[in-house]
Amino acid sequence: MKKRTYKNGEPFEGNFDNHFLSGLIINENYVKGLKEGESIVKSDKDSIVAKGIYKNDKPYNGTFIVKIGEDDYELVHLVDFKKNGLQKVFKYNIDDVIKTYTCVNDVINGETIFYESGQVTGKLEYKNGLPYEGKLVKAESATIYKNGVITEEIFYMSNYESKDETNILKSKYYTNGKLSKIANRSFAIADDVKDSYEGIYKNEQPYSGYFSADLREFNYVDYYEKGEKKYQFSNNYLENLDNYKHPNYNIKSTYKDGKIIDGVEYIKFDRQFISKYWKNGVLQAFDCDLFATHYFNRFHFELKNNTISITEFNTEKTGKISRQKIGNKYVSQLIIGEKVIMSVSSLEINDVIPEETGSIVYYESDNTIEAKILSSEEINYEGRKESELMYEIFSSSINSSITMEENFNLLADNFSKGKNIEGMFGKGDTAYVLTGIRFNEAKKPEIGTLILKNKNNSYDLKSFFKRKIFEEKKNIELKNIKQEIEILAASFQKKLNEDFK
């Protein structure tokens, strides 16, 4: 009765019946893997829904059902490959029409009607493929045109809410096609409760009134007077996660010359969120919130009595960073509880091997090499592991050669630029670290690479293993330091492997 040939599991030659959508069966002819000839779509009640002719694997004349989106389909009418007449867009069910429109030779002309649950939600007249008069309805918005010019945009609560006046989030109004006003119902300001907050534009830029930032996870509102930002309204987003659809803003911040001088300033990155607390133009504290898959943590930094206080949300631990002069150099200390956990001080690089206890880490910064002496007092691995992020912040970011206030502002500035995110996740300031060396209790080099600076501004490199020099390089220019250190590191690793064997 019928012969069908498949190739690679797909129809290749013959006449095929395929279940297409809910309640629909499509009958098509294939010639050498291409659709050719008559195509008929029937309902499960055997009534014809669409009937057309394919030519060279393309719909040619008649009616066809085609997929136009993830969940959207279209019943199209074609003449010589081009859309002509009434077209219908629907979801999985052909009776669930969401839009009808008319085409002339593939160009939309005439009336387009939008539907939701069988009800008309908007009508829009097109001229030569462009909106001209009426209401263009989308999933969560609608656009109103008059005489071919946009006059209003309406934004609804969601695609699942009804598109009536009670579910409007905000409306944008246009004059001569240019944005002129916004009426926003998506938030409330605690000290100035209204049904709607208005913002006026001048040259399509905020000029006066309230303007929302329109961010998804966190939002805030700026208030303008005569084109100048005066105030910002926000809230503690962690306390308002359940009310993100219509937030209540109870924090007021003040701008001066475009910068917040009193209140809270917010900076958002992909995996971190910064909140900076200002008073009279002076930074008092800041929070760094970290996000990852199934992970959240907050670090609160505060400058008190020339000491930087750090509190970690997850462990509820508080650490303090202080600075004092010991002998002829300044030393910064990380204190957790009442115990000094780690110390760091800057080291001047010269042509003499220093006598230190601890580790020296070398950094490349601004075309120079800087060195820090790190001394850890925490010998309990579990104790250190619990405060690992504080160790990373302290070791990679604190500079003992500057004051605690300068360190605090530098920390805040680096976090505000997203520079410290890798260090916060325990990877340290590895992008700038060149190498390091450990000194034993006798203040002698034990293992690692030592950098010495010659009087001719070149450098000597000495690689130590088991308290002995096993390789060195002399008179290395700064531009070649990194490459030479990598060569030494490869030799060092080979030596370790041989020793292990």
N, C-alpha and C positions, 0 to 999 in steps of 0.2 A: 504493500500500500504506500509506504514512504521509505525513502532511503536518506539518511543523514550522515554526513562525514564530519568528523572532528579533527582538529589539528592542535596539538599542545593543549588539549582540554577545552578548546574554544570552537564554536560553530565555524565550519569551513565551506561546506557545500550542501545545499538542500534547503528544505523548509523546516523551520523550528518554531515551537511554542515555548515561551519562557514566562514564568511568573515575574511580573515587573514590579508592581506595587500592591498594596493591600486591596484585594478584590479585582485586580487587573491582570490580564494575560495578553502578551504581545506575540503576534505571529509575523515572522519575517523570513525573507529569502536571502540566502548567501550564495555568492559565486566566487570561488577562490578566496574565501575569507572576507569578502566585502559584501555589504548589504546592497541588494539590487532588486528593483521591482517593488511589488506591493507590500505594504506593512499595515497590519490591522491590529488595533488595540480594542479588546472586548472586556466587558465586566464579567464577573462570575455568573451573572444572570444572562450572559450571552448577547447582550446588547452592545452595538458598536459605539465606542467612545471616540476613536480617532482612526482615520484611514488616509494613507498617503503613499506616494511613490518615492523610492530612493534611487538616486543616480550617482554612480561612482562613490558609493558609501556615504552619501550626504543626502539629507532630506531635500526633496526637490519640489514636489507639488502635493498639496493636500494638508491634512492635519496630523500632528505628531506630538508625542509627549517626550520632553527632554529634561534632563536634570540640570539645574542652573546654580545650585548651591548645596551645602551639606544636607539641608532638610527641605529644600525648595525645588519644585518642579514647575514646568510650564507647558500648557496646551497651546501650541503655536499653529498658525495658519500661514502656509507658504505658497507663493506663486513664483516659479522660476528662481528658487533658492531664497527668495526674499520674503520677509514678514509683511503680510498685507491683511487688513481687517482686524477683527477683535482677537486679542491674545489674553490668556488667563494664567495667573500664577497661583499655585496652591501648595499646601503641605503634603503629607503622605496620602491624605484622602482627597480625591479629585473634587469632592463636593465642598471641601473646606477652602474656598477661594479667598485669597488675601489681597488680590489686586487684579483688575482688568484694565487693558489699555488698547489703543488702536494705532496701527502702523500703516503707512503708505510707503511701499518700496523700502522697507527697513528703517524708516524714519518715523519717530513717534509724533503723531498729530492727533488733535482732538482731546476727548475727555479720558482721564485716568481716574478710576474709582478704587478707593482703599476700603477693605473690610476687616472686621474683627468679630469672630463668633457670629458671622452672618449679618452683622450690623455695619452700615456704612459709617466710616470714621473720617473720611475726607474725600474731596473731589478736586482735581487739578487739571486745568486745560493746558495742553502743550501746543506750541507753534514751532514747526521746523526742528523738532527734537529738543527744544528748550522749554522749561517751565514758564508759564505766562500768567495764569490767573487761577488762584485757588490754594488748596492745602495739600502739601506733599507729606505723607505719613511714612515714618520709618519705625524701627523696632522700639526705640525709647525716645523718639523725638518727632517733631513735625515742623515744617517750614511753610510759611505763608507768603505767596507772591501776589503782586498786583502790577498789571501792565508790564510783566516781564522782569520786575525788580523785587528782590527779597524785602519784606517788610517786618517779618517777625520769625523768630525761632522759639519753639516751645520744647522743653525737656521734661519728661515724665519720670515718675519714681523708678519704674523698671518696665521691662517688656511684658511682665506678667500682670501689671496693674492696668485698670481701665484708663483710657485716654480721655478723661474729662477734667473739668476745672479743679476738682478736689484732689487730683493726683499730680498736679503740675509742680515741679521742683523750682523751675526758674524760666523766665522769658527774656529773650534778647530782642530789642527793637532797633529797627534800621530806618534811617532817613536818607532818601536818594541812594539807597544801596549801601550806606555806610553805618556801622554800628554806632548807636547814639545813646542807648539806655539799657539797663538790665534791672529786672525785678526778681529778687532771689528769695525763695521760701524754704531753702534747704537747711537753714540753721537758725539759731536764736542767740541773741546777745543778752547776757544776764542783766546788765544795767540798762538795757534799752530794748525791751521786748516788743516786737511788732509782728504782724502777720507776714509782712514782706519788707525786704530791705532794698532800697533803690541806689543804683550807681549811675552817674552821668558820665558819658564819654565826650571828649573833645579831640577831633582829628583821630578818632578811633583809639585814643589812649585814655586810661582812667583820669578823671578830672575832679569829681566830687562824689562823696557817698561811699557805699560799701562794696567791696570787690573780693569775692572768694578766690582762693588759690586753686580750687578744684582738683586737689590731689585725692588719691583713693584711700590709702591707709591712714593718712593724717591730713588734716585741713586747717586752715586759718583764714581770717578775713582782714584785709587792709582797709583803713578808712582814709579817704583823701579830702583835702580842701584846696581848691584852686590848683589842681595838678600836683600837689605835694602830699606825700604820705605823712600822716600825722600819728595814727595809732594802728596797732595790730591787736586783734582779738583771737584768743586761742583757748585751749584747755589741756589738761593732762591726759594725753591720748590713752595711756594705760588704764586710767580710771574710767574712760568713756568708750571702751571697745564695744560695749553692747548698745551704744547709742550713736553709732557712726552715721546712720542714715539721716538723723536730724540732731546734730551736736549742739550742745549748749556751751557757749564760750564765756568763761568767767575769769579769764586772765587778760589783763589789758597792758600792752606795752607801748612805749612812746618812741617815736622816731625823731631824729634830728639830722638834717642833711642826708636823708636816705638811709641812715643807720639807726638801729635800736640802741638807745642809751639808758633806758629804764625798762625792766621787764625781761622777757624771755625771747631769745633769738633762736630760730630753728634752721638746721642744715641737714638735708636728707641725701644719703647715698644708697647704693644698691643693698649693702649689708650693714650699714651703720646709720644711726640717727643721732644727731648732736643737738643738745639743748644748752644754750649759754645764758647765764643769769647775770644781768647788768644792773648797776645802780650808779646813777650820776656819771655814766660813761666809763665806769670802772668794772672790769669783769670780776665777779665775786666767786662764781662756781660754774661748773658745766657737767653735763651728763653725756656719756657715750653709751648708746644702746646698740647691742650687737645682735644680728639676726643670721641664722643659718637653718638648714633643714632640721626640724625638731630641736631647735636651740634658741634660747634667748638669754641675754645677760646684760646687766646695766652696771656701769662704773660711774660713781659720783666723785668728782674732783672738786676740792675746795681749798682756798688759800686762807689759812688762819695763823696769825702770830708768826709769820715768816716760815710757815711749815705747810707743805702740801699734804692734804688728807685725801686718801683714796678708799672708798667703800665699795665692795663688790656685792652685788645683789644676790647672786646664787649662793655664795658661801657665807654671806653676812659678816665677812671679815673686813676690818678697817686697818689700813696701813698708813704710816706717816713717813714722809720724806723730809729730812732736815739737812742743814749744811753747817759745818763748823770748821774752824781753822785749827789744824793739828800740825804743829811745827811751822814749816814755811809754806804749807800748801793747804788748800781747801778740800775737805772730804764730805761727800754727800752720803747719807745713810738711809737705808730702808728699815723701818721699825715696825714690827707687827707685834701687837700686845705691848710688852715693855722690853722686848728683845731686839737688838740690832741684828738683822738677818743678812744684810749685804751692804757693802761699802763700795763707793766708786770715787775715783779722783782722776783728774787729768794728768797726763804724763808728757813732759817735753821730750821730743825725740832728738837725740844728739849722737855723738860718735862713741859714747861710753856705755857699756852694758849696765843697765840699772840694777840696783839691789832692792828687790821687792819680794813680797809674799802675796800669792794670789795669781790672777791671770791678767795678761795684757791683751787687749783687743785693739786692732788697728783698723781705722776707717778711712775711706777716701771721701773727702768733702771739699768742694770748691777748689779743686786743683791743688790740694795739699793732703798730707797724711796726718791724721789725728790719732791719739792713743788714749785709752782709758785703762786704769787699773781696777779690776773687779776682785773683790774679796768676799767670799760667801761664808757666813758663820753657821748656816743651816746644814747640818750633817744628816739630819733625819729626812730620808727620801720622801716619805709620805707627807711630812710637814711641808716640804718644799713643793710637792706636787699639788697640794691644796691651794697654794698661793702662786701657782706658776705664772698666771697672767700678770700679777703684780711684779714678779721678777722680770718679766719681759719688758714691761713698761719702764721699770727703773733702769735696767741695764742698757736698753737701747735708746732711751730718750733723755735721761738726766745728764746735765753738763755741770760738773762741780766748779767750773771756772766762772760761772755767772750766778747771780743771786737766785733765791727761790722764787721771787716774784717774776723774774725774767724766765726762769724755767717753766713756771706755771703758764705764763702767757704764750711761751713757745709751744708747750704741750697743746694748749687750746687751739693755737693756730694750725699746728700739724694735723690735729684731729679734724679741724674745720675744712682742711684741704684733702682729707681722706688718706693722708700719708701713713697713718699708724695702724691701718686695719690689719696688715699681715702680722705685725708685732702683737696685736691684741689676740690673734688666734694662735699665738705660741710659735711663730716663725721668726720672730726677732727682726732686727734691722739688717737682714742678710743681704739686701741689695747693695749696701755700702760697705760691708765688712770685707776686708782684704784677707786677714789672717789673724792668728793669735798664738800666744805662748804661755805656758804655765810655769810658775816659779815655785820651788819647794820651800819648806820651813827654814832652810838655811839661806834663803834669798838667792838661790842660784837657778839658772835656766834648767828646766827639766825636760819638757817636750813641747814641740811646736816650732814656729818660725819667728825669729827676732828681726826687727827692722832697725837699722842704725842709719843716721843721717850724717853724711860727710860734709866737710867744710866747703866743698865745691858744689853743694846742693844736689849731689847724687846720693844713692842709697846702697848700703851693703845689706845683704840678706844672709842670715845664719839659721840653718835648720838643725834643731836639736832632737836627739833621740836617746833616752835613758841617760840624760845629763851630759851627753857628749855631742860635739858638733860632728854631723856625718856628711853635710854638704853646705856649701856657701857660694854666694855670688857677690861680686864687688862692682862698685861704680855703675849702678843701674839708674837710668834716667826715670823720672816720675812716669812718663807716658808708657814705659815698658814694665813698670812694677807689677801690674796685674798679671800679665802674661808670664813673667818669670816666676811669680808666686805659684801659678798654676802648674808650671813645670816642676817646681820643688814639691808641690803637693802630690803629684803623680809619683815622684821618686819616694816620697815619704810613705805613700800607701803601699808601694811595692815592698819597701823595707818592713812595714808592719806585717804584710802577708807572709814574707819569708820568715820573720821572727815567730809568727804564729805557728807555721808549719814545723 
